[in-house]
């Protein structure tokens, strides 16, 4: 570049120079084609493959953690993939994870299909198919600092509490957790499953090629978004002859399992394409930008609608939701997650402190904060209501939960929106006291989301 600048200067002072610029490589527009792309119709349901160009993958691109039993990286769709930690067991165990990985990030190498984000960095964390082993896999993914975790499995929603702690740990570390809503409606049972029902986890249901909800898809108010999951075309691994493995493709992959990596890959892509957004904003952005299906608005069949990658790339940024998980006192006092959450306000830090955050009636119904009041001093606590209608509760230092606080409740403010909630609290003790401030949807709240600003400052 130094020699080029000198040459440009010489040209400018002798024969004249109109302009000079560095040479650049032309980038392809849209998704690259692949050998079997015409059969891969599901990709066109979630993104316009002609108009939308996926971000270029680099050595610093965010990675997707795949919690899967096994993956066969020798399948043609994965041989050139950026896939680490892949563990092959046998075709009976490998088929599921192999398809999941290829749907997410097959690099369009000309041998099969294209992933949602072709060539994206992926890493497998063997699931082991038990509560303890999947929990351990999620924690390993957190420690590996992946950007998004894909979980195409489920437990009864009242089982495996340790897995709930693991996904909340992921949220605390700025990771987007994505999970399959489940296939329990096939037999008419419609049993909700964890981790899809857990707070802050994006629950993914399935639609067919006509964008109608799959008959087998589990339906509940925790479903956030849908993606193709009926007759999905993707890799197949099966037993061959004489101890060989057959690698092929199937047009009959059915289940919310296959919808999940589509959303998870899109979330990972957005982590690179929109680096100004944090993990909670990426999850909200995917859900808010979905194409509405079924009845107008959010519903139990489709959530907010069908994954729309093109819209998510350009949609307005949603409000920030900081300090998660803080859904109850035990999430911020060091009981469930090591280390207590910091104080929103305490003496000597600032005259006034504010935090803006959101609530979701389905997936984030409460925010709890710690406030330390100096001895024999008062503080004014307010909550400005920008969207929805919230309630402000203040609980005693000895409170253990915000649910039915009883005598642990000090004071409550529940004014109709858009009026500002506000309370004044005085510490009569000789030592500083920690109180808990809870923000929850008011009984008058009808929208899915609330958006507020909590402020704390000294008061006379």
Protein Blocks (a to p, Z undefined) as FASTA:
>chain_A
ZZmmmmmmmmmmmnopfbdcdddddddehjdddfklmmmmmlmmmocfklpccddddfkb
ccdddddfbdcfkbfklmmpccehiacfbfmlmmmmmmmmmmmmpghlopaccdfbghia
cddddeklpaklmmmmmmmmmmnopabdcddbdddfkgokllmmmmmmmmmnopacddde
bjklmnonopacdfklpghiacdddddfkopacfklccdfkbfbdcdfehpacdddddde
ehiacddddfkbgcjklmmmmmmmmmmmmmmmmmmbcfklmmmmmmmmpccehjehjdfk
lonojcdfklmmmmccddddehiacfbfklmnommpgciaddfbdghkambdcddddddf
klombccddddddehiacddddddfbhjdddddddfkbcbfghnljmpmbdcddddfbdc
ddddddfbfbdcdddddddddfkbmbfbdcddddddddZZ
